[in-house]
Amino acid sequence: MLALRLTRAARPAVQLRRLLVTAASAGTGFLLLCALGHALADPDPSSSSVFRLAWCAAPLVATVHFAVAVARTDPGARPRPGLSAVGLGPARLMAISAATTALSCALGSVLALLVFLHLRGDLTGMPFDGAATDFLAAGRPLPLPATPTLLALVPLSASAAVAVALRPREPGAGTGRAARSYGRFGAYRRTAVRESFGAYGRFGRQLGAARGRRTAVTTPQREGAAGGPQDGPGNGPGSLPGSVAGDPPATAHTPPSGLPWGIAVLAVGLAVEALTSRTGGGAPGGRPAALLGLALTGAGLALAGPGLTHLCGRLLQTVRPGALRLLGGRILMTEATRIGRPLGVVCAVLSAAYAMASVQDGPEASPGPLVTLGVLLVTGCTVATLLTAAVEARQARAGTTAALRRLGAPAATLRGAAALRAGALLALFGPLTLAVAELSAWPLAR
């Protein structure tokens, strides 16, 4: 009931994203039901019914990924001060978000069932003069256990993925109470050096320690006042990582660790596609090895996306950067994981679609209505996931943007930094996508 109230009271932008999740769930559920109908119409074990059902895994994964991205940007399930006092802690909010996602996907599954039954002629007369009855299994009863199982696959997968992504995370074992120890008289021990008996009360010992701590605290402040690397937020180049990311400067420069693995997986995928072309080639729809190569290529681009985004932000700051380039580069480095992975997935989908569209040998390669629906569904979900991740990144740096405006940064500078980031990402990922698509299509078309 609380999930229904939060769903009804959400803003129009949030409702639009939920409706898009419902539409994606409806499309995926319809593809699953069409695979079931094809299996009922042609029960031969040697047919391609199993392959059609396995091909629905790509729209299913894209839909679940999009549902998780929408749940992460939902303001109704975001922890806020005071909610824990009324029983809405992080675990309860996670459960509400998972329930809201399940409701949206369940509505899409119901719509898919209604459309499928309408096309079969079970609700009204047979539309389109009975065309495309090979995958509808018209005139045959639908199996009762299989139909609800396929329809429940998207809501259960999406809600489980949202619960895992938004689960409350405990602090690390090296922080908190485990790192705190007590010395004599209940004092907190900050060092591992044991003191001799009577050292605590020795005259001048604690005074010297306090003087050392005071010197360590005031030294960075004097450096910041002199215009060094410890300037306040927005006052100097060295403070931009902490002011933009909200983290210490050491963590803002740490690159993601998936770039070498992504390049390796990408190379393996291209090698598998080349080997497939030497052993016979053909359409990727009839070659499991070719599909494996495309999957490995896409996984490599997805793994390398955060590292490439971080590299793009670092390249923006080379050769005497100004304030605009420095701000855009630091934001890209900070949001490399949040933006880079959906961007890598979009590049993988576009390159795979180009590679499959370039193969036009034989009647099996001609795209049918279900193939077109699947490609549009996967592409739309990945692009929508990227846009939703951009909205999440904007929400994450809302405090930093407000602080920059209070410091006097004009709105044109912030818009220029956003345009610079978009142009830099397009300049890096655009040619990369075209190159990977050409390399993937060339061995398959032989």
C-alpha distance (Angstrom), angle and dihedral (degrees) to the residues before:
residue distance angle dihedral
M1 . . .
L2 3.80 . .
A3 3.80 90.2 .
L4 3.81 89.5 53.3
R5 3.82 91.4 50.6
L6 3.80 92.3 49.6
T7 3.80 90.5 47.0
R8 3.80 92.2 51.6
A9 3.82 94.6 45.4
A10 3.80 95.9 49.6
R11 3.80 123.6 115.8
P12 3.83 121.5 -97.3
A13 3.81 93.1 -104.7
V14 3.81 90.8 53.9
Q15 3.80 90.8 46.7
L16 3.81 90.2 51.0
R17 3.80 91.6 53.7
R18 3.80 90.6 49.2
L19 3.79 90.7 50.1
L20 3.80 88.8 52.4
V21 3.81 88.6 53.4
T22 3.80 88.5 51.1
A23 3.81 91.1 50.7
A24 3.82 91.7 48.8
S25 3.80 90.7 49.1
A26 3.80 90.4 49.7
G27 3.80 91.6 52.0
T28 3.79 93.3 48.3
G29 3.80 92.4 46.4
F30 3.80 90.4 50.3
L31 3.81 90.9 52.5
L32 3.80 90.5 50.3
L33 3.80 91.4 50.3
C34 3.81 90.5 48.1
A35 3.80 89.5 53.4
L36 3.81 88.3 52.0
G37 3.80 91.1 48.4
H38 3.79 91.5 50.6
A39 3.80 90.0 51.8
L40 3.81 90.6 51.0
A41 3.80 93.1 47.8
D42 3.82 93.5 48.0
P43 3.82 109.3 28.1
D44 3.82 93.1 174.7
P45 3.84 108.4 129.3
S46 3.80 90.8 -142.5
S47 3.80 92.7 59.5
S48 3.79 126.0 102.4
S49 3.82 95.4 -104.9
V50 3.78 92.5 110.1
F51 3.78 90.4 49.5
R52 3.82 90.7 50.0
L53 3.79 90.2 52.3
A54 3.81 91.6 47.7
W55 3.80 90.1 48.1
C56 3.82 88.5 61.5
A57 3.83 88.6 67.9
A58 3.82 91.1 82.8
P59 3.85 94.7 57.1
L60 3.81 89.4 42.7
V61 3.80 93.0 53.9
A62 3.82 91.7 44.5
T63 3.81 91.3 50.8
V64 3.81 93.3 48.3
H65 3.80 91.1 47.6
F66 3.79 90.8 51.5
A67 3.81 92.0 47.6
V68 3.81 90.8 53.2
A69 3.81 91.3 49.6
V70 3.83 90.8 50.9
A71 3.81 91.6 48.3
R72 3.80 91.3 52.1
T73 3.81 91.3 55.8
D74 3.81 95.0 45.8
P75 3.83 107.0 117.7
G76 3.81 92.0 -160.8
A77 3.80 92.7 66.4
R78 3.81 96.1 44.2
P79 3.84 115.6 115.6
R80 3.80 111.9 -112.5
P81 3.81 133.2 177.7
G82 3.78 113.8 -85.3
L83 3.81 98.2 22.5
S84 3.79 93.2 98.9
A85 3.80 89.6 61.1
V86 3.81 90.6 62.6
G87 3.79 94.2 44.7
L88 3.82 98.7 -92.8
G89 3.77 101.2 119.9
P90 3.81 125.8 154.7
A91 3.82 92.7 -82.9
R92 3.80 92.7 51.3
L93 3.80 92.4 47.0
M94 3.79 89.6 49.7
A95 3.81 89.8 53.0
I96 3.82 90.8 48.7
S97 3.80 91.3 50.8
A98 3.81 91.3 48.9
A99 3.81 90.4 48.9
T100 3.82 91.7 49.3
T101 3.80 90.5 50.8
A102 3.80 90.8 48.4
L103 3.82 90.6 51.6
S104 3.81 92.5 50.5
C105 3.80 92.9 48.0
A106 3.81 92.8 43.7
L107 3.80 89.6 54.6
G108 3.80 88.9 52.6
S109 3.81 91.5 49.9
V110 3.82 90.6 52.2
L111 3.81 90.3 50.7
A112 3.81 89.9 49.7
L113 3.81 90.8 52.2
L114 3.79 92.4 49.3
V115 3.81 92.7 49.9
F116 3.80 91.5 46.4
L117 3.80 92.6 50.1
H118 3.80 90.6 46.9
L119 3.80 92.3 52.7
R120 3.82 89.9 48.1
G121 3.78 90.8 53.9
D122 3.81 95.4 -118.5
L123 3.80 94.4 123.1
T124 3.82 100.0 34.2
G125 3.76 135.4 -10.1
M126 3.80 122.5 -46.8
P127 3.85 107.4 -78.6
F128 3.83 125.0 -145.3
D129 3.82 90.3 26.3
G130 3.79 92.5 -76.1
A131 3.80 96.5 -56.2
A132 3.82 120.4 158.4
T133 3.80 93.7 22.4
D134 3.81 92.2 144.0
F135 3.80 92.3 83.9
L136 3.81 97.9 31.2
A137 3.83 98.5 61.4
A138 3.79 90.3 -143.2
G139 3.78 112.9 -164.6
R140 3.79 93.9 23.6
P141 3.82 122.0 100.2
L142 3.77 115.7 -115.4
P143 3.82 114.3 -118.0
L144 3.78 108.8 -107.4
P145 3.85 99.0 -142.0
A146 3.80 96.0 44.5
T147 3.81 98.4 48.5
P148 3.84 98.3 56.1
T149 3.80 89.9 41.2
L150 3.79 92.6 56.4
L151 3.80 92.5 43.2
A152 3.82 92.3 49.6
L153 3.81 92.3 50.2
V154 3.82 95.7 83.4
P155 3.86 98.3 44.6
L156 3.80 93.4 45.8
S157 3.81 94.1 45.8
A158 3.80 93.5 46.3
S159 3.82 95.1 46.8
A160 3.81 91.7 46.9
A161 3.81 91.4 49.3
V162 3.82 91.1 49.1
A163 3.81 90.9 49.3
V164 3.81 90.9 51.8
A165 3.81 94.2 44.9
L166 3.82 95.0 47.4
R167 3.79 99.0 37.6
P168 3.82 115.7 133.9
R169 3.78 109.9 -97.8
E170 3.79 120.3 -145.7
P171 3.82 119.9 -139.3
G172 3.77 117.9 -96.3
A173 3.74 122.9 -84.0
G174 3.78 92.0 -115.2
T175 3.80 94.1 59.8
G176 3.75 136.5 59.1
R177 3.78 121.7 22.3
A178 3.78 95.1 -8.4
A179 3.82 91.1 63.4
R180 3.82 94.1 46.1
S181 3.79 119.1 89.8
Y182 3.79 131.8 173.9
G183 3.76 127.5 -124.6
R184 3.80 130.7 -169.8
F185 3.79 118.5 -33.4
G186 3.82 91.3 11.0
A187 3.81 94.4 -64.9
Y188 3.81 117.9 149.7
R189 3.77 112.4 -106.7
R190 3.82 112.0 -138.6
T191 3.81 97.5 173.8
A192 3.77 133.7 52.3
V193 3.84 93.3 -133.8
R194 3.78 112.6 111.4
E195 3.78 117.0 -135.3
S196 3.76 123.5 -136.2
F197 3.78 122.2 -117.4
G198 3.80 111.4 -70.9
A199 3.79 94.5 10.4
Y200 3.79 92.9 115.9
G201 3.77 94.1 60.9
R202 3.79 96.7 38.6
F203 3.79 112.3 127.3
G204 3.81 113.7 -98.2
R205 3.80 97.5 4.4
Q206 3.80 98.2 104.8
L207 3.81 90.7 36.8
G208 3.82 90.4 59.2
A209 3.81 91.7 47.3
A210 3.80 91.0 50.9
R211 3.83 90.4 48.5
G212 3.82 89.8 52.3
R213 3.79 92.2 50.7
R214 3.81 90.7 48.1
T215 3.80 91.0 52.0
A216 3.80 92.0 49.5
V217 3.81 90.7 52.2
T218 3.81 98.3 45.2
T219 3.81 97.0 44.7
P220 3.84 96.0 71.1
Q221 3.80 89.3 46.6
R222 3.80 91.3 55.8
E223 3.79 90.3 47.6
G224 3.80 89.9 51.1
A225 3.79 91.2 49.7
A226 3.81 89.6 53.7
G227 3.83 91.4 55.4
G228 3.79 96.1 -105.4
P229 3.79 129.0 139.4
Q230 3.82 92.3 -65.2
D231 3.80 97.8 68.2
G232 3.77 120.0 144.8
P233 3.81 123.1 -94.1
G234 3.77 109.4 -57.4
N235 3.83 95.1 0.8
G236 3.79 99.6 97.8
P237 3.78 142.9 13.8
G238 3.80 94.5 -107.0
S239 3.80 93.3 59.0
L240 3.79 96.6 55.5
P241 3.83 97.0 88.5
G242 3.78 92.8 55.4
S243 3.78 95.2 39.4
V244 3.79 94.5 47.4
A245 3.77 100.1 39.8
G246 3.77 100.3 28.9
D247 3.81 88.1 -130.9
P248 3.80 133.6 104.5
P249 3.79 114.7 -80.2
A250 3.80 91.5 -111.2
T251 3.81 92.8 63.5
A252 3.81 94.8 45.2
H253 3.80 91.5 63.5
T254 3.81 95.5 47.8
P255 3.83 108.2 110.9
P256 3.82 120.5 -143.1
S257 3.78 114.2 -96.1
G258 3.81 98.4 -135.6
L259 3.80 100.0 81.9
P260 3.85 98.0 88.6
W261 3.80 91.8 44.2
G262 3.80 90.9 48.0
I263 3.79 92.6 51.6
A264 3.81 90.5 48.0
V265 3.82 93.8 49.8
L266 3.82 90.2 45.7
A267 3.79 91.0 52.8
V268 3.81 91.3 48.6
G269 3.80 91.0 50.9
L270 3.80 92.6 51.2
A271 3.81 89.6 47.5
V272 3.80 91.2 52.4
E273 3.80 90.9 50.8
A274 3.81 91.1 49.4
L275 3.80 90.7 49.4
T276 3.79 90.2 49.8
S277 3.79 91.4 53.4
R278 3.81 90.9 52.2
T279 3.80 93.3 50.2
G280 3.79 95.2 51.8
G281 3.79 112.0 -51.7
G282 3.77 116.8 -150.4
A283 3.73 135.1 140.8
P284 3.78 117.5 -28.5
G285 3.80 90.3 -129.9
G286 3.81 90.6 67.7
R287 3.79 98.5 37.7
P288 3.81 117.1 73.4
A289 3.80 89.9 -170.0
A290 3.81 90.4 56.1
L291 3.79 90.4 50.0
L292 3.80 88.9 49.2
G293 3.79 89.6 53.1
L294 3.81 91.6 50.1
A295 3.81 90.4 48.5
L296 3.80 92.1 50.5
T297 3.79 90.9 47.7
G298 3.78 91.0 51.7
A299 3.81 92.1 46.7
G300 3.80 89.9 51.3
L301 3.79 92.3 53.0
A302 3.81 90.8 47.6
L303 3.81 91.6 50.8
A304 3.79 93.5 45.9
G305 3.82 94.5 46.7
P306 3.84 98.1 88.3
G307 3.79 92.9 45.1
L308 3.80 92.1 48.5
T309 3.81 90.6 49.1
H310 3.80 90.2 51.2
L311 3.79 89.7 48.6
C312 3.80 90.2 50.1
G313 3.79 90.2 53.7
R314 3.80 91.0 49.4
L315 3.80 91.9 49.9
L316 3.80 90.3 53.4
Q317 3.80 89.8 61.2
T318 3.80 98.0 51.0
V319 3.82 126.4 107.5
R320 3.83 103.6 29.6
P321 3.81 101.7 -41.2
G322 3.76 122.5 -152.4
A323 3.77 127.6 -140.2
L324 3.82 93.3 -84.3
R325 3.79 96.1 50.2
L326 3.77 91.9 41.6
L327 3.79 92.8 52.2
G328 3.81 93.3 45.9
G329 3.79 93.2 46.5
R330 3.80 95.1 48.6
I331 3.81 91.4 49.3
L332 3.81 90.7 51.1
M333 3.79 91.3 49.4
T334 3.79 91.4 48.7
E335 3.82 95.3 46.8
A336 3.80 95.6 39.8
T337 3.80 95.1 116.4
R338 3.80 96.1 41.0
I339 3.81 95.6 48.4
G340 3.79 102.6 23.6
R341 3.79 99.6 62.9
P342 3.85 96.7 52.9
L343 3.79 88.8 43.2
G344 3.80 90.6 52.8
V345 3.82 90.1 49.4
V346 3.82 90.5 52.0
C347 3.81 90.4 51.1
A348 3.82 90.2 48.6
V349 3.81 92.7 51.1
L350 3.80 93.5 46.7
S351 3.81 93.1 48.2
A352 3.82 92.2 47.4
A353 3.81 91.6 48.1
Y354 3.79 90.5 50.6
A355 3.80 91.6 48.2
M356 3.80 93.0 50.1
A357 3.81 93.0 44.6
S358 3.80 91.8 52.3
V359 3.82 91.2 60.8
Q360 3.81 106.8 80.9
D361 3.82 102.5 154.1
G362 3.80 114.4 132.7
P363 3.80 133.7 -6.5
E364 3.81 93.9 -75.3
A365 3.78 91.0 66.5
S366 3.82 93.9 58.1
P367 3.78 107.8 105.0
G368 3.77 115.0 -116.8
P369 3.80 127.7 -159.1
L370 3.81 93.3 -90.8
V371 3.81 92.7 48.8
T372 3.79 90.2 49.1
L373 3.79 90.8 48.6
G374 3.81 91.4 49.9
V375 3.80 93.7 48.7
L376 3.80 92.1 47.8
L377 3.79 90.6 47.0
V378 3.80 94.7 50.7
T379 3.80 93.3 43.7
G380 3.79 93.6 46.3
C381 3.80 93.2 47.9
T382 3.79 93.4 49.6
V383 3.80 93.6 47.7
A384 3.80 90.8 46.1
T385 3.80 89.5 49.5
L386 3.79 90.3 53.4
L387 3.81 91.7 50.3
T388 3.80 90.6 47.1
A389 3.80 90.3 50.9
A390 3.80 88.3 52.3
V391 3.82 88.9 53.4
E392 3.81 89.6 49.7
A393 3.80 90.7 50.7
R394 3.79 90.3 50.0
Q395 3.80 90.4 51.8
A396 3.81 90.9 48.5
R397 3.81 93.7 55.1
A398 3.81 95.9 39.9
G399 3.81 90.8 108.1
T400 3.79 92.2 50.5
T401 3.81 91.6 48.5
A402 3.79 90.6 51.2
A403 3.81 90.6 49.0
L404 3.81 91.6 51.0
R405 3.78 90.7 50.9
R406 3.79 91.0 50.0
L407 3.80 88.4 52.7
G408 3.80 89.8 55.7
A409 3.82 103.0 -97.3
P410 3.82 108.0 155.2
A411 3.77 120.2 -124.8
A412 3.81 90.3 -120.8
T413 3.80 89.7 63.1
L414 3.80 92.4 53.7
R415 3.80 91.5 47.5
G416 3.78 90.1 47.7
A417 3.80 91.1 52.1
A418 3.81 90.2 50.9
A419 3.82 91.6 49.8
L420 3.80 90.1 47.2
R421 3.81 91.4 52.8
A422 3.79 92.1 48.7
G423 3.80 92.1 48.3
A424 3.80 92.9 48.1
L425 3.80 92.3 50.3
L426 3.80 91.7 47.7
A427 3.80 91.4 48.4
L428 3.82 91.0 53.3
F429 3.80 104.1 36.1
G430 3.82 97.7 36.5
P431 3.82 97.7 65.1
L432 3.80 90.0 36.9
T433 3.81 91.2 56.5
L434 3.80 92.0 47.6
A435 3.80 92.0 48.3
V436 3.80 93.9 49.2
A437 3.82 90.7 45.5
E438 3.80 92.2 52.2
L439 3.81 92.3 46.2
S440 3.81 90.3 49.1
A441 3.81 95.1 46.4
W442 3.80 97.4 44.7
P443 3.83 98.9 67.4
L444 3.82 93.2 38.8
A445 3.80 93.4 52.9
R446 3.81 93.9 53.9
